[in-house]
Structures are given as C-alpha cells and as structure tokens.
C-alpha cells in the first residue's frame, strides 16, 4: 500500500466469468492478457480487458465482491445463455472451482464472515508487507438466480460461501424479470427472497425491474445493497435507479455501487459503434452519479464503488481515461476537486461497504 493510495473495496467484478468463459488467466497482467488476445474477434472486448489480479493489487483493491453468473435462456431467446438450469448450475460450479484454485495458490481468499474480513483488512493495512504478496479477498455473490435448479440449491450455495444474490439479470428469469422487462418476481422468486432472508443473506437489487424492486423490498427485511447501479435522473433507462428508489435504499441503510459501463453513463449508447472519447465519457461522468446520490442522501454514506469493469465489455466501453482497474485511484482527485473531504473519499472507497457488512454480519 502506498501512502498516496486509498484502500478500495469494489462490490462487483465478474472475475470467474472472465476466467472460465473468456479463457483469461487473471494471474497474468492486463497487458499480458491483451497481448494473448490480439487478433481474436469472437467477443467485442478481446484485447481490451482492464481487470486482472496484478492490477487489483497495484490499485490497492484488496477486497471485492466476485460473482458467479450463468443465465438460463428459453428456446428462441436473443440473449446468450445456457439451455437448462442444470447446465447453468454446472457453469456456476466451474466458476466456483476457479475461485478455489485461486485460493489454493494464495492469489485470493474467500471472506464469508466478520472475523475473516477483519483479519483480511489487517493484512492489507499492514504497511510492512508488500502489496504484491497479499491475496485479493472476495465475497461471493450470484448475479441472477437462474442457476438454482430449485430453492434447495440456495442452501447448497450458502454452504460453500455464497453471501449475496441478485434474483434477476437481463430479460426473463426463472426467479425474477430483469433489465428490459416489466414483470416482477415469479412465485418461486418470492420464495427465494424469503429463504435468503432466513439465511441472513444480502439481497442485491441490481437488475430488478421497478415492480421487482418494490416486491423484493416488501418481502425482504434483511440487508440490501445495489452492487452496481447508477441514476435514472442522469441517464434515462430502466436499468438505473430512480430518485425514489435511491431514497428507499437510503432509508434501508443500503449502499449503492456506482458502475463504470459507458452505456450507464450516457443516453443512447450504441454498443460496438460508439467510442467513449468521442462521446466524452470519462471518470467525471461516474462521479456525477456518485454526487447525485450524495445530494439525495445528504451525506456520503450510501455511495461506493461497484465498477463492473470487464463485465462483458472492456476499454471500448469504459471511461476513456481508465486504462486498467488500478486507475480507480484517480477518483480520489476528482472527488477532492468537487469538495469531498478525505473522510468522504474513504467512505466511498471502502468504509461504506465495510460499515454495511459489519452491521449485516454482526
């Protein structure tokens, strides 16, 4: 840890998806991965990734919420996904196996409770140890619940350390409608949310429809966060939080992770066509959303980082002044110029997520 950098907790990274489906060796640097992908055209973000374990350490990003993600799709769906819930479960388990292999090599360490978190933080705040020797801590979350073959699979996942779940992702879902839809929770989705509450899991409202958001929060009484969300008042899309939803989350003492995907930082983004620099999308645009949430809350206690970097996109769809994830540290100067104090910056960089978990896991 350098004196200038602030410890960062990033609440949303699809690390195992990148490893298993993008075939990326995240032990290598971002630049080594890009070099290996030169000339590949199977995905828009080939040779444009910004996330790898060395860059997490370089950016003093010592704790993350890392996902499992595997969507089930009905026949004829235009969305990519898997043809049965059982296949989706298998993919999620391959992702879990990758995390376990990273733990075996001391690249990462799973955090499932308060004692483990405090021990990990003590390691990262120990300035006598070089950062490149420290494992990246991860809290396991499931993005979209489709891979649960039935509700009993929630208990199986909790047993291996799953601590947060977002019932929805994109399109129709087995447990909840997601981004681009208008329906809410399904019948089994309501049962899922109730069982999450019984297990004291964290409900992630990201990707829920407006109806699903309202239904889930009426059922669920436990800890709620929005791991990677921006503001509908600034970018008008159903994927974003309305001002009223932000107020509800503040009342629930939730934290919102501001997201870096350019389509959530500007209106009418055309994937694969638009260019972040030509559209003027830089880190200042991210801070616009952070500031909007702070103005609604009246303080800096409810906004933090949920970058979603390399969430099926790379530099082609990231702020143009971000070369790799270590550049999250550049938010410090932007926030400072806008009048945010050192204490505010620490809230946004890590203390809000830590306060949330210390309360949720007490």
N, C-alpha and C positions, 0 to 999 in steps of 0.2 A: 504494500500500500504506500503510495507516495503522499507527501504532505499536502499536495495540491488537490488530489482526487478525493471524492466523497464516496463512501461505500454505497453500492447500488443493489437494490432488490428489484428485479424485473419479474412481473407477475404473469407473463405469458410468452413462452417460447416453445415452438414445435420441434424440439431437438430430435426426438426419436423418429418423427416423420421424415425429417431431413436425412437421417441416417439410413432408415430402412427403405423408404420409397424413392428418395433422391440418390441413394447409394453414396452418401458423403461420409468420409472418415473425419469426424469432428475433432479428433485428436490433432489433426493437421491444422495449419493456419488457414484462414480465409483465402489467402493468396495462393497457397499450395492447392487448395480445393478448386479455386478458379482455374488455375493452370491445367489441372487434370481434366476439367470440363470444356476446355477450349474446343470449338468446332461442334459441340453437341447441340442438337436442335430439338430434342424431344420435349423440353419444357422451356417456357419463356425466360426463366431466370437462370438458365445454365450459364456458368462462368460469371455470375453476378451476385453470388451469395455474400452475406455480410456477417454471418454468425458462425463461430467455432469456439471451442473451449479455450484456446490460447488468447483469443481476443476478449473473451469474457474476463479472464484473469487480468489481461492488460488494462481493461476498463474498470477494474475493481468491482466487477459484477459478481459477487460471491454467493448470491442466493437468488434462485429463480423458481418460478412455478413452471414446471415442464409437463408437457401434455402427452397423453395417449389420444389418438384420433383415428377413427375408422367409421366411415358412413355406410349405411345400408341404402341401396337405391332400388326402387321398383323398376320392372321392365319398362323400357322406353324413356327413362329419365335422361335428361340432358346433362345432369350433374355426374361427375366422376364418383365412383364408389364401388362397393362390394355387393355381390349378388345374393348374399344371405347374411342374417345376423351372426350365424356361426362363423362364417368366413371373416366378418368384421371383428369378431372376438379374437379369432386367431391372429389377425394382423395386430390387434392391440397387445396381444401377448408376445408377439415378436418384438414390438416396441419396448415392452417391459424387459424382455431378455437383453436388449441393447443397454438399457439403463443399468441392469445388473452387471453386465460386463464392464461398463464404465466404473462401477463401484469396485469390482474386483481389482481393477488397475489403479485405484485411488485417484481417478480422474474426477469422479463425482461421489457424492454421499447423499443418501436419501434422508429427508427430515420428515418425521411423522408426528412429533410431539414437542412440547415446550422445552423439555430438558435437552433433547438433541439440538434444537435450534439455538439455545443459549450456548451450548458447548461449541457449536459451529461458529457462531458470531465471535466468541472469544478467540478462536483460532484466527479468524480473518482480521480482527482488530489488534492482533499481536504484531506489532511493527518489527519485532526482531526476526520474524520469519519472512522469507521472500515469497511474494505472491504466486510465483510460478510453481511453487511446491504445494499450494493449497488446493484441495478438491473443491469443485463448484457444488454447493448444496442445492438440492432440488426437492420441491414439494410436488407430489404427483397429482395431476388434475386430468379429468376426462372431458374432452371438448365434444359435445354431442353424445347422447347416451345410447345411440343405435346399437352399439356392440354388446350391450347387455341382452343376452338371449331371452332372459326373463328377469324378474326382480331379484331372484336369489343371487344373480351374478353381481349385484351391488355389494352383498356381503363378502363374496369371494374377493372382489376388488379392494374392499376396505381392509381385508385381512393382509393383502400384500402392500398396503400403504397408501391407497387412494384416499385423498383427504378433501378434494373438491370436485364438483361435477357441474357442468352446464348441460341441461337436458337437451338443448337444441343446437343445431349448426345451421347450414343452409338448406332451404327448401323443406319439403315434408319430412317429418321424422316420426319414428315409432313411439317416442315419448312426448315430443312437442314439435309444433311447427316452428321453423326457423326463419332466418333472414329471407326476405322476398315473399313471405306468406302472411296471412292474416289470422289463421286459426290459432288456438291456444294450446294448452296441454291436452294430451289424449287421456283416456281413463287410466291407462297404466302409467302415464306420466304423472298424474296426480298421486298415484300410489308410490311412485318412485320418490317424489319430493317428500312425502310423509316419512318414508323409510330413511331417507337422507337425514331428516330432522331427528329421527330416533337414534341415529348413529353419531349425531353432532358433527355432521359433515358441513362443508361450506357450499352454499348454493351460489353458483356463478350465473348471473342473469344475462350474460353476454349472449347475443344471437336470439334471445327470446323475442317474439312479436310483442306488440303493445298489449294484446289480450293475454298472452302467455306470461308477460311480466306481472300483470295485475293478478292473475290467477295464482302464480307461484308464490308471490309475496303474501297473498291472503292465506295460503296454506302453511307456508314455511315460517317458523318462528325463530330459527337459529341464525347463525352468522351468514351474512350475504355480502358478496362483492361483485363488481363488474370488472373482470380481469383485463379486458381490452376494449375500451369504448370511448367514443368521442361525442360531440354535442350536435344535436339536430338543429339548434338555433344558428350554428355556423355553417354546417353542411347538411342540406335538407334531404335526408334519406332515412328510411325506416330502421336501418341498421344502427342509427345514432340514438342517443338518449335525449328525450325532450327535457325541457326545464322542469316540468312537473315530476318526471321520473327521477331527475337528479335530486330534487327536494325530498322525495320519498326515500331515496338511498341515504341522504344525509341524516334524515330522521331515524333511519335504522342503524346509524353509525357505520355505514358501509364505506368502502374505499373504491374509487374508480381508477382503473389503469388506463392512462392516455395512450392511444395507439398511433403507430407511425406509417401505416399503409396510406399512400397518397390518395387513394380513392375515398378515404375517410377524412381527407384534409382539404378537399376542394370539390365543388359540384361538377357533375358531368364528366368525370374522368373516363377515358376510353382505354381499357386495358390492352397493352401491346401496341398502342398507337401513340398515346400522349407521352411527353417527356417531362420529368419533374422540373428540370431547369427552365425549359420553355414555359411551363405553367407557373413558375415562380414559387415552387413548393419547397421550403427549407424548414429547418428546425424551429424557426419563429412561428410557423403555422401550427406546429404541435403545441407550442407554449400558448398560442391564442386559446386553444381548447382548455388547457390547464387553468389559465387565468379566468376563463368563463365560469368554470366550476368553482373556483375560489371565490369569485364575486357572488355567486348564488349562495355558497355556504357561509360566506362572511369570514372565512379563515382558510388556512392551507392544510386542513386536517383530512380532507376527503379526496384528494387527487394524488396520484403516484404514477409510476411507470409500469405500463403493460404493453411493451413495444410491439409484439407480434412480428418482429423482424424475421425474415425468411419464412414467413407463414404462407408458403406457395408463391412468393414473389421475392425479388432481390433488389439490387440497386436501381433497376429500371422502374421500380415502383416505391422507392424510398426517398425521403428528403435529399435533395441533391448535394447538400453539404454534410452528408453522413457517408463516410467511406466504409466503415465497418462498425460493429456494435460498440467498440470501445469509445466511439465518438458520442455516446450518450453523456459522457462527462462534459461535453460542450453546452449542454443545457444549463449548467451552472452559471456561466457568464451571461446567457440570455436572460435567465430569471433574475440575476443580480441587477442587470441594466433596467429591468422593469420594476425594480423596487422591492424584490423579495429578499428577505434577510437570510443570513446563514442558517438560522433555525428553520425558516420556511423551506429552504433548499434541502436541508436534512430530512424534513417531513416528507417531501416529495420523492427524494432519492431512496429512502428506506424506512424512516421512522413510522410513517403511516401504516405500511404493511406490517411492521413489527408490532405496533400497538394493537392492530386488528387481531393478529394471531395470538398475542399474549392474552387478550381478552377471550378469544374463541376457544383457546386450548387450556385456559386456566384450570 
